[in-house]
């Protein structure tokens, strides 16, 4: 399509005529994408309108086909009771299923051609199209859009976005789900460095969570590492203008990796690695994925966005739709409030996660660091769920703390651990029994007006999230906390289990949730003490949900007991 667009590039007069033809076909009526984000996030400021001749990169999400069939196949390949269990789809299989109709492809290509779009690139599944246009062309193409440059975030990142909703011609509304690069701002890391707890004396105590502490608590031996003989691999993704440094990883392993075999470098970086300072979040992801999933080939997806108009998370999804051979386990410390995202965007991203599940990818997302969350709707407080943590097609990881912060003891809830009930996605069948049991038996439920009891409930599992040591910019940093820590730890342990499965000739675990819930959390330490934070008002007084026996919306089914979890998940 790129060549066709460049070859058939039109002048402004022809562009307008082409657009006019489409508008007439749609009876000059516009159909706005609903629920577009219009609120400027805190900490971001406008630097003014963008030059009309400046170039933008916009991503068009084309309407897909056969999504009900895709959902059925995900269930079949992920359910141990199905004859299709573990028989994952290839990328080509997924493309054949969801590829947009010829009418959609033709209509959207004609529309972009008329607008003067150039350097367009599609993906294997043909359901995304990324094109370059000038600001002037983009504003003509997307009625109502008005591009401004903004600056914000800890790194004073620059992005180009529209503060106003755009509208599609009615003739296009049934062919395009959304246009990426207009509204969503990069989220800010919620990782925290907490003050060191004060206790007298240090005999027999540890001074923070390190790989040795993780391995002791979750019962890993020195032999619980990758064999180095399989094509097993794992990955983490970073989007927040954060980068890891090889020198930090080497120093981390020198300090904390002496008692187990490990890799001291990343096998592959996909995307562009920045040259600035290392970020604590990126350093944490890489160091703990590679020390929990020790001696396993590790990829890092570095997606800062190559242009100010690109959305890094969306770029990562495009990479998944364009690569046939991918790591089996992906850990992602990223999330947005559900209510900040348009319904069109959130539903389409959920479909992309479903595509990954159909291919047998295990996607783990951090549950967030704001407990149940809180926001005000029409003057009433409600809890605030996070996405993609609330997607039914990912395994969401919550957080815990040691009961005694200086000893390897039983775990309790980390009060920041994100969790709750989606306001967008209904409860999937695989968790029906577990969630119903919690709702009927918990003695500490918040008022029903605060949450959607019929929604997808999360997290699914948990791991330690409090008090980690991280090496960043060659400096060891203590007491780093957040579910950005628990997620790569759990992911690394699943990679070790995949290693055993592959050596036995079995498929990798794939989408874990149906099996996890069928087995009622077997192989996990049940966390039954503690509650997480929520709205600071008189009605709930800062308390969200509380943990209890079995599954709960704070720590899921619990934290890994590696030998027991391996035994549970090694069976076909």
PAGUFI-228504 format. One line per 10 residues: for each residue x, y, z of C-alpha. Coordinates in pm, whole numbers, plus 50000, padded with zeros to 5 digits. Layout:
<pts>
X Y Z ~ ...
</pts>
This chain:
<pts>
50000 50000 50000 ~ 50290 50235 50068 ~ 50393 50241 49705 ~ 50034 50291 49590 ~ 49986 50587 49820 ~ 50313 50747 49721 ~ 50253 50679 49353 ~ 49901 50818 49368 ~ 49974 51117 49588 ~ 49735 51401 49514
49750 51775 49551 ~ 49527 51962 49801 ~ 49247 52014 49546 ~ 49229 51645 49460 ~ 49250 51557 49832 ~ 48946 51766 49908 ~ 48757 51618 49613 ~ 48839 51268 49735 ~ 48724 51352 50084 ~ 48412 51517 49946
48320 51195 49769 ~ 48339 51009 50096 ~ 48137 51272 50281 ~ 47864 51258 50014 ~ 47857 50879 50049 ~ 47801 50940 50419 ~ 47540 51211 50352 ~ 47782 51472 50491 ~ 47724 51326 50837 ~ 48002 51271 51089
48018 50994 51343 ~ 48246 51084 51636 ~ 48440 50814 51816 ~ 48269 50813 52156 ~ 48427 50879 52494 ~ 48748 51031 52363 ~ 48984 51144 52636 ~ 48977 51522 52666 ~ 49116 51585 53013 ~ 49473 51709 53033
49653 51489 53288 ~ 49806 51661 53591 ~ 50160 51781 53531 ~ 50121 51838 53156 ~ 50124 52185 52998 ~ 50050 52301 52645 ~ 50334 52463 52451 ~ 50095 52584 52183 ~ 49970 52482 51839 ~ 50195 52269 51618
50324 52407 51286 ~ 50072 52304 51013 ~ 50354 52162 50799 ~ 50504 51947 51075 ~ 50483 51572 51011 ~ 50273 51339 51229 ~ 50265 50961 51256 ~ 49909 50835 51313 ~ 49793 50476 51359 ~ 49457 50367 51220
49298 50063 51385 ~ 49095 49893 51113 ~ 48779 49701 51200 ~ 48848 49328 51240 ~ 48642 49020 51158 ~ 48545 48695 51335 ~ 48609 48813 51690 ~ 48355 48573 51841 ~ 48535 48284 51676 ~ 48867 48416 51807
48723 48425 52159 ~ 48605 48064 52125 ~ 48951 47954 52010 ~ 49121 48129 52304 ~ 48894 47938 52540 ~ 48969 47609 52363 ~ 49349 47640 52354 ~ 49364 47766 52717 ~ 49129 47516 52883 ~ 49301 47195 53006
48974 47011 52957 ~ 48961 47091 52586 ~ 49095 46864 52312 ~ 49255 47175 52163 ~ 49445 47267 52480 ~ 49794 47393 52397 ~ 49735 47384 52019 ~ 49800 47753 51974 ~ 49735 47956 51662 ~ 50022 48094 51456
50036 48461 51368 ~ 49929 48363 51017 ~ 49629 48173 51159 ~ 49526 48481 51357 ~ 49573 48703 51051 ~ 49350 48477 50841 ~ 49082 48501 51107 ~ 49075 48872 51198 ~ 49198 49038 50878 ~ 48969 49332 50786
48725 49275 50503 ~ 48827 49373 50148 ~ 48569 49654 50168 ~ 48729 49792 50487 ~ 49080 49773 50341 ~ 48972 49941 50016 ~ 48764 50214 50183 ~ 49034 50314 50433 ~ 49313 50306 50173 ~ 49105 50526 49940
49036 50769 50223 ~ 49402 50798 50322 ~ 49514 50824 49960 ~ 49277 51117 49911 ~ 49417 51288 50219 ~ 49777 51267 50099 ~ 49894 51009 50355 ~ 50238 50866 50281 ~ 50487 50609 50405 ~ 50205 50387 50526
50299 50059 50691 ~ 50068 49775 50784 ~ 50122 49467 51003 ~ 50091 49095 50926 ~ 49732 49090 51048 ~ 49652 49396 50828 ~ 49437 49545 51105 ~ 49665 49841 51182 ~ 49792 50101 50940 ~ 50048 50364 51042
50087 50663 50810 ~ 50262 50999 50797 ~ 50066 51319 50732 ~ 50127 51685 50789 ~ 49938 51850 51074 ~ 49734 52040 50815 ~ 49637 51717 50638 ~ 49556 51539 50964 ~ 49329 51821 51081 ~ 49144 51815 50748
49117 51437 50765 ~ 48993 51418 51126 ~ 48734 51688 51172 ~ 48763 51863 51509 ~ 49124 51762 51579 ~ 49363 52042 51666 ~ 49722 51944 51736 ~ 49917 52099 52022 ~ 50258 52018 52165 ~ 50261 51928 52535
50534 51879 52792 ~ 50503 51678 53111 ~ 50605 51382 53321 ~ 50918 51338 53533 ~ 51141 51345 53221 ~ 50963 51651 53077 ~ 50858 51443 52779 ~ 50726 51620 52469 ~ 50419 51480 52291 ~ 50186 51604 52019
49816 51550 52094 ~ 49474 51702 52020 ~ 49283 51851 52317 ~ 48960 51818 52118 ~ 48772 51509 51998 ~ 48805 51411 51634 ~ 48524 51287 51414 ~ 48533 51038 51133 ~ 48324 51069 50817 ~ 48017 50851 50855
48132 50643 50559 ~ 48443 50549 50763 ~ 48285 50492 51103 ~ 48214 50124 51040 ~ 48568 50058 50914 ~ 48794 50229 51172 ~ 48789 50152 51546 ~ 49004 50446 51650 ~ 49296 50663 51541 ~ 49600 50644 51767
49824 50941 51834 ~ 49559 51201 51922 ~ 49452 51180 52284 ~ 49628 50938 52519 ~ 49915 51078 52723 ~ 50198 50861 52858 ~ 50112 50741 53210 ~ 50347 50825 53494 ~ 50530 50554 53685 ~ 50383 50489 54029
50691 50308 54158 ~ 50782 50428 54506 ~ 51092 50431 54722 ~ 50969 50386 55076 ~ 51152 50485 55393 ~ 51351 50203 55547 ~ 51158 50045 55838 ~ 51323 50100 56174 ~ 51391 49798 56398 ~ 51659 49750 56666
51948 49519 56572 ~ 52003 49328 56248 ~ 52110 48979 56358 ~ 51937 48716 56144 ~ 51756 48981 55944 ~ 51765 49076 55577 ~ 51793 49441 55475 ~ 51559 49442 55178 ~ 51434 49214 54902 ~ 51703 49073 54673
51708 48769 54440 ~ 51829 48554 54734 ~ 51532 48663 54945 ~ 51292 48592 54656 ~ 51444 48247 54604 ~ 51429 48165 54974 ~ 51068 48278 55018 ~ 50939 48101 54706 ~ 51147 47784 54767 ~ 51377 47790 54465
51704 47596 54479 ~ 52027 47672 54295 ~ 51915 47416 54035 ~ 51595 47609 53956 ~ 51735 47797 53657 ~ 51706 47770 53281 ~ 51895 47485 53113 ~ 52029 47696 52827 ~ 51936 47417 52587 ~ 51587 47525 52473
51442 47806 52266 ~ 51262 47929 52577 ~ 51256 48306 52620 ~ 51087 48580 52820 ~ 51040 48955 52775 ~ 50956 49276 52951 ~ 50830 49596 52792 ~ 50907 49956 52884 ~ 50710 50259 52765 ~ 50772 50543 53007
51080 50704 52848 ~ 51272 50463 53068 ~ 51573 50254 52970 ~ 51790 49994 53134 ~ 52171 49994 53113 ~ 52376 49679 53053 ~ 52626 49801 53309 ~ 52353 49819 53577 ~ 52240 49465 53501 ~ 52599 49338 53522
52653 49519 53853 ~ 52321 49387 53991 ~ 52414 49028 53906 ~ 52761 49080 54053 ~ 52609 49200 54381 ~ 52307 48972 54408 ~ 52341 48683 54161 ~ 52633 48491 54303 ~ 52442 48181 54419 ~ 52257 48083 54097
52342 48052 53727 ~ 52228 48354 53528 ~ 52273 48563 53217 ~ 52446 48895 53269 ~ 52312 49058 52953 ~ 51987 49090 52760 ~ 51964 48865 52452 ~ 51773 49113 52235 ~ 51642 49469 52251 ~ 51342 49531 52026
51304 49900 51952 ~ 51517 50197 52032 ~ 51720 50215 52352 ~ 51766 50570 52478 ~ 52107 50702 52571 ~ 52004 50897 52877 ~ 52002 50797 53240 ~ 51866 50456 53331 ~ 51517 50455 53482 ~ 51452 50275 53810
51140 50108 53669 ~ 51317 49977 53359 ~ 51612 49859 53569 ~ 51380 49682 53813 ~ 51190 49502 53535 ~ 51501 49363 53369 ~ 51693 49276 53686 ~ 51414 49081 53853 ~ 51280 48910 53542 ~ 51634 48783 53474
51703 48681 53834 ~ 51367 48507 53891 ~ 51368 48354 53542 ~ 51740 48294 53577 ~ 51951 48172 53286 ~ 51666 48216 53038 ~ 51704 48423 52721 ~ 51546 48764 52782 ~ 51420 49028 52539 ~ 51342 49389 52620
51081 49580 52421 ~ 51186 49943 52433 ~ 50902 50152 52291 ~ 50944 50517 52383 ~ 50766 50626 52064 ~ 50988 50731 51775 ~ 50793 51048 51723 ~ 50606 51282 51957 ~ 50273 51179 51803 ~ 50321 50805 51863
50182 50611 52159 ~ 50443 50370 52300 ~ 50196 50108 52429 ~ 50022 50104 52092 ~ 50360 50057 51921 ~ 50421 49749 52138 ~ 50086 49601 52035 ~ 50179 49656 51671 ~ 50504 49467 51725 ~ 50309 49170 51864
50094 49172 51549 ~ 50397 49169 51323 ~ 50635 48907 51468 ~ 50586 48532 51414 ~ 50837 48417 51677 ~ 50795 48582 52017 ~ 50901 48508 52377 ~ 50653 48287 52563 ~ 50617 48515 52868 ~ 50578 48895 52862
50567 49111 53176 ~ 50432 49465 53154 ~ 50428 49730 53426 ~ 50186 49968 53261 ~ 49830 50083 53318 ~ 49572 50359 53283 ~ 49247 50427 53464 ~ 48967 50256 53273 ~ 48760 50573 53274 ~ 49038 50774 53104
49019 50561 52787 ~ 48759 50566 52510 ~ 48540 50258 52484 ~ 48656 50209 52124 ~ 49022 50209 52232 ~ 48979 49985 52536 ~ 48775 49725 52345 ~ 49024 49717 52060 ~ 49325 49680 52291 ~ 49142 49398 52465
49108 49227 52125 ~ 49484 49262 52073 ~ 49541 49090 52408 ~ 49298 48817 52300 ~ 49501 48769 51981 ~ 49812 48718 52195 ~ 49630 48464 52413 ~ 49524 48269 52102 ~ 49893 48243 52007 ~ 49987 48095 52345
50156 48404 52489 ~ 50147 48452 52865 ~ 50091 48824 52929 ~ 50135 48942 53288 ~ 50034 49298 53381 ~ 50095 49480 53707 ~ 49771 49541 53898 ~ 49869 49900 53984 ~ 49987 50081 54295 ~ 49674 50268 54408
49481 49994 54585 ~ 49117 50001 54477 ~ 49165 50353 54340 ~ 48915 50632 54387 ~ 48732 50891 54182 ~ 48416 51097 54209 ~ 48121 51037 53976 ~ 47835 51289 53998 ~ 47948 51381 54348 ~ 47971 51019 54470
48291 50829 54533 ~ 48363 50503 54352 ~ 48664 50275 54320 ~ 48869 50322 54004 ~ 48978 50008 53813 ~ 49287 50000 53595 ~ 49337 49872 53240 ~ 49494 49647 53098 ~ 49495 49493 53449 ~ 49118 49450 53411
49138 49270 53076 ~ 48996 48915 53086 ~ 49286 48798 52862 ~ 49586 48879 53083 ~ 49714 48744 53414 ~ 49725 49034 53658 ~ 49978 49042 53942 ~ 49912 49212 54275 ~ 50154 49284 54559 ~ 50242 49164 54909
50478 49253 55195 ~ 50651 49038 55451 ~ 50464 49029 55781 ~ 50798 49123 55938 ~ 50974 49351 55686 ~ 51320 49225 55790 ~ 51251 48852 55799 ~ 51152 48596 55537 ~ 50811 48530 55686 ~ 50454 48478 55571
50319 48751 55345 ~ 50040 49001 55403 ~ 49872 49248 55169 ~ 50084 49538 55046 ~ 49837 49824 55095 ~ 49916 49970 54750 ~ 49830 49645 54565 ~ 49588 49731 54284 ~ 49269 49530 54257 ~ 48895 49542 54211
48626 49497 53949 ~ 48613 49624 53592 ~ 48344 49871 53489 ~ 48395 49768 53124 ~ 48440 49390 53103 ~ 48195 49143 53249 ~ 48318 48864 53472 ~ 48468 48585 53257 ~ 48332 48234 53308 ~ 48666 48098 53430
48649 48305 53750 ~ 48275 48287 53816 ~ 48295 48037 54103 ~ 48593 48198 54279 ~ 48458 48554 54268 ~ 48106 48451 54371 ~ 48258 48270 54670 ~ 48451 48582 54774 ~ 48151 48813 54737 ~ 47929 48581 54942
48177 48511 55221 ~ 48396 48819 55275 ~ 48308 48991 55604 ~ 48463 49322 55492 ~ 48299 49413 55160 ~ 48285 49786 55077 ~ 47942 49936 54999 ~ 47805 49794 54672 ~ 47784 50142 54515 ~ 48165 50157 54506
48226 49873 54260 ~ 48072 49669 53979 ~ 48030 49325 54135 ~ 47957 49164 53795 ~ 48279 49292 53634 ~ 48607 49113 53558 ~ 48777 49086 53896 ~ 49152 49120 53943 ~ 49435 49050 54032 ~ 49476 48679 53961
49800 48619 54156 ~ 50055 48818 54356 ~ 50417 48833 54468 ~ 50631 49050 54694 ~ 50612 49416 54594 ~ 50773 49590 54888 ~ 51133 49681 54972 ~ 51340 49578 54668 ~ 51704 49652 54596 ~ 51761 49786 54243
52081 49896 54068 ~ 52025 50200 53846 ~ 52297 50427 53703 ~ 52551 50204 53885 ~ 52398 50294 54224 ~ 52232 50028 54446 ~ 51896 50173 54555 ~ 51703 50016 54847 ~ 51335 49993 54940 ~ 51184 50028 54594
50820 49918 54597 ~ 50533 49858 54356 ~ 50361 49588 54156 ~ 50620 49671 53891 ~ 50840 49450 54111 ~ 50600 49160 54171 ~ 50510 49124 53802 ~ 50855 49035 53660 ~ 50919 48803 53957 ~ 50604 48602 53885
50680 48610 53512 ~ 51031 48476 53564 ~ 50901 48182 53766 ~ 50650 48097 53492 ~ 50940 48101 53245 ~ 51117 47838 53458 ~ 50803 47624 53446 ~ 50787 47669 53068 ~ 51145 47541 53056 ~ 51040 47214 53219
50739 47183 52989 ~ 50944 47242 52675 ~ 51205 46987 52784 ~ 50920 46734 52818 ~ 50788 46813 52472 ~ 50486 47004 52605 ~ 50363 47342 52479 ~ 50430 47653 52690 ~ 50166 47757 52943 ~ 50000 48019 52726
49707 48213 52872 ~ 49715 48092 53231 ~ 49387 48207 53387 ~ 49146 47927 53287 ~ 49388 47667 53427 ~ 49473 47877 53733 ~ 49109 47912 53836 ~ 49020 47549 53754 ~ 49296 47438 53989 ~ 49179 47681 54261
49518 47840 54300 ~ 49704 47515 54366 ~ 50077 47574 54412 ~ 50031 47923 54559 ~ 50065 48055 54915 ~ 49725 48191 55017 ~ 49752 48546 55153 ~ 49472 48600 55404 ~ 49570 48910 55603 ~ 49542 49275 55514
49345 49526 55307 ~ 49444 49773 55040 ~ 49386 50148 55022 ~ 49097 50336 54859 ~ 48890 50653 54901 ~ 48976 50877 55195 ~ 48621 50960 55298 ~ 48400 50892 55598 ~ 48217 50604 55434 ~ 48511 50369 55366
48788 50557 55555 ~ 49063 50469 55308 ~ 48997 50094 55307 ~ 48921 49905 54986 ~ 48894 49526 54964 ~ 49047 49283 55213 ~ 49217 48951 55152 ~ 49073 48623 55274 ~ 49087 48247 55217 ~ 49101 48149 54849
49081 48411 54575 ~ 49041 48780 54665 ~ 49061 49112 54472 ~ 49380 49219 54649 ~ 49624 48928 54607 ~ 49430 48696 54374 ~ 49500 48330 54452 ~ 49824 48420 54632 ~ 50200 48408 54583 ~ 50415 48133 54427
50542 47828 54612 ~ 50768 47726 54325 ~ 50801 47346 54377 ~ 50425 47311 54428 ~ 50342 47542 54138 ~ 50581 47352 53910 ~ 50417 47023 54008 ~ 50072 47169 53940 ~ 50158 47319 53600 ~ 50399 47058 53461
50121 46814 53381 ~ 49991 46824 53023
</pts>
